[in-house]
Amino acid sequence: MLSAWVRIFRGEPDLALEHVARAFRLSPLDPLMSSMHAAAAYAHFLAGRYDVARSTAEKTAMIGHPDFLLANCILAASSSLTGRLEQAQRGVARALECKPDLRISNLREVMPFRRTEDVARLRRGPSQGRAAGVIAHLGSTWFNLSPTASNIDSKKIAVSSFRRPRGLSAVS
């Protein structure tokens, strides 16, 4: 599953979807199914399939993990681009509940995209979608994205981005 996230952060959404599909086939009852759905949502988002990304991100909450940060971030951005303002606001609110200090200055710590255009695509969600009221309401929080912030530490790729759903312990 980590390979799918690496492909997403490298800007290879179609290859990431292949990796997610393989993970679904190999482990259909995986306790980290929410990570699989979130990875699929990001891949669809980066491929420009915003409605599919939104519905896929919703599945993460439906399978019992409404506090998964990455899923809430992509739910907010894709909902905004598909004109679902209330859902975008809920996604932002949940993301900020998960990580109250989530700002543009630390967004790449959570989502270390390698390509600037992927960061710009995420920015476009709230700023150019029909949910422009989200930006006015949130002020300087999550959506004040600076596409020029391109320094990322490639050693911090996906591992630090995952938030283990409550009730799951680490496997030794």
C-alpha positions, 0 to 999 in steps of 0.5 A, a space after each residue: 500500500 505504501 507503494 501507491 502513496 509513493 506513486 501519488 506523491 511522485 505524480 503518477 496517479 494511474 500507476 497509483 491506482 494500479 497499486 491500490 487495486 492490487 492492495 484491494 485484491 490481496 487484502 480485502 479485509 485489511 484493517 487499514 482499508 481507509 488508507 486504500 480508499 484515501 490513496 484511491 481518492 488522491 489518485 483520482 483527484 490528481 487525474 482530474 476525476 474530482 467527483 470520483 475522488 470525492 465519493 472515494 474519500 467519503 468511503 473512508 468515513 463510511 467504513 468507520 474512520 472519519 478522523 483520517 486526515 488525508 481523506 478529509 483533505 482530499 474530500 474538502 478539495 474535491 468537494 469544492 471542485 464539484 460544487 459541494 460547499 457544505 461537504 467541503 466545509 465539513 472536510 476542512 473542519 474535520 481536517 482541522 480537528 485532526 491537525 489544528 495547526 494545518 496550514 500551508 506552511 506545513 501542508 507538504 509535511 502531510 502531503 509531500 507532493 513532488 510536482 508543483 502542479 499537484 500542489 497547485 491542483 490541490 490549491 485550485 480546489 478551494 480557490 477556483 471551485 464554486 466553494 469560494 466561501 470556504 476561503 473567506 470563512 477559513 481565512 489563513 488556515 488550510 487553503 492559503 496554499 503557496 505553490 512556490 513552497 516546493 522544498 520537500 524532504 524526500 526521506 519523509 515521503 508517506 510514512 509520517 503522513 499516515 494517522 493510524 485509525 483509533 483502535 488499531 495497534 502497530 504490528 511488530 
